[in-house]
Amino acid sequence: MKQLAIALLVAATLNPAQPQKTASPFAGRWDVTLTRGNDVFPSWMEAVERDGSLQVRVQGRTGNVNPAAAVRMQGGKLLVTVVAASAARPELVWDLSAARGKLLGTQKQGDAEWQLAGVRAPVLKRPAPAAWSDPEPLFNGRDLSGWEPINNTPDTMAGPLTSHWIAKGGELVNEARGSNLRTTRTFDDFRLHVEWLCPPDENSGVYLRGRYEVQVAPPAPERPRPAAASHPPNPYLGVGCIYGMLGPAGPPPARADWQTFDITLIGRWVTVVFNGVKTFDNGEIAGITGGALDSREAEPGPIYFQGDHRGGIRYRNIAISVPRR
């Protein structure tokens, strides 16, 4: 036994333990809030370690999630160039520190500076409910009871938009560009049925918990978007996608008139049935999408419809089921 102990001691001396590589404190998904004066808006970041470096993508206030233009460490800080400089605008940079599961830092673009704070995004993995309640209408077909206009886009920094949502002929109609519209109630897990009719050149969205947009657009094929110099085009921008995050493998089964969504959201996992066809099943939504009301992903939130594009979108037969208790 004494000889064995000596042998083990010698082996340990000749082959010292290799230092364990520690994960970057910035790695993972982050729910972010940016503040400047009275203006507050949500954002989101995901940082993945690959080949010894961090690859980062960021969801801005609007639009779709994109890879960062550049990422580098400076001391203990992470500098993320969210948008590269162009002839039209200066670069947009996040200067970040991470400690005890939180992000702190600033967003700078030219002379504008925002305070940035982030927390780790919740996993939200939970089992499907054993049963669902009977569908309950969210729109009575007569008036806007249970709904309220909201102004949560950059356009409202110059002053609130006017709401042009009305109840007309049993439909919820946005007559012109203006405010978005949300339910006064909030929801956690749910099944949502909604029918919509989108005129040419219009654009809208159904927001789940006010954070994840299911894209609403005309059924005609969209023109391909040109790739930016720094990254390939995002494939998840078309009708029926979770905007920028998730979408069907092939063309959606669009009709020439009214379209139907049946959406099940459990945690951050979503199933979409589009015109009776399951276009994706139990897909994970990585984070909030552009136009989200907030980044507090663990909390319940409303259903909201976009009305800040051109006008003319129509919704009807809006009903929700929640887990039966």
Stockholm file with secondary structure:
# STOCKHOLM 1.0

chainA/1-325         MKQLAIALLVAATLNPAQPQKTASPFAGRWDVTLTRGNDVFPSWMEAVERDGSLQVRVQGRTGNVNPAAAVRMQGGKLLVTVVAASAARPELVWDLSAARGKLLGTQKQGDAEWQLAGVRAPVLKRPAPAAWSDPEPLFNGRDLSGWEPINNTPDTMAGPLTSHWIAKGGELVNEARGSNLRTTRTFDDFRLHVEWLCPPDENSGVYLRGRYEVQVAPPAPERPRPAAASHPPNPYLGVGCIYGMLGPAGPPPARADWQTFDITLIGRWVTVVFNGVKTFDNGEIAGITGGALDSREAEPGPIYFQGDHRGGIRYRNIAISVPRR
#=GR chainA/1-325 SS CHHHHHHHHHHHHHSCCCCCCCCCTTCEEEEEEEEETTEEEEEEEEEEEETTEEEEEEECSSSCCEECSEEEEETTEEEEEEECCCSSSCCEEEEEEEETTEEEEEEEETTEEEEEEEEECCCCCCCCCSCBCCCEESCCSSSCTTEEEECCSGGGGGSCCCCCEEEETTEEEECSSCCEEEESSCBSSEEEEEEEECCTTCCEEEEETTTEEEEECCSSCCCCCCCBTTBCCCSCCSTTSBTTTBCCSSCCCCCSSCEEEEEEEETTEEEEEETTEEEEEEEECCSCCTTCSCCCTTSCBCCEECCSSSSCCEEEEEEEECBCC
#=GC SS_cons         CHHHHHHHHHHHHHSCCCCCCCCCTTCEEEEEEEEETTEEEEEEEEEEEETTEEEEEEECSSSCCEECSEEEEETTEEEEEEECCCSSSCCEEEEEEEETTEEEEEEEETTEEEEEEEEECCCCCCCCCSCBCCCEESCCSSSCTTEEEECCSGGGGGSCCCCCEEEETTEEEECSSCCEEEESSCBSSEEEEEEEECCTTCCEEEEETTTEEEEECCSSCCCCCCCBTTBCCCSCCSTTSBTTTBCCSSCCCCCSSCEEEEEEEETTEEEEEETTEEEEEEEECCSCCTTCSCCCTTSCBCCEECCSSSSCCEEEEEEEECBCC
//
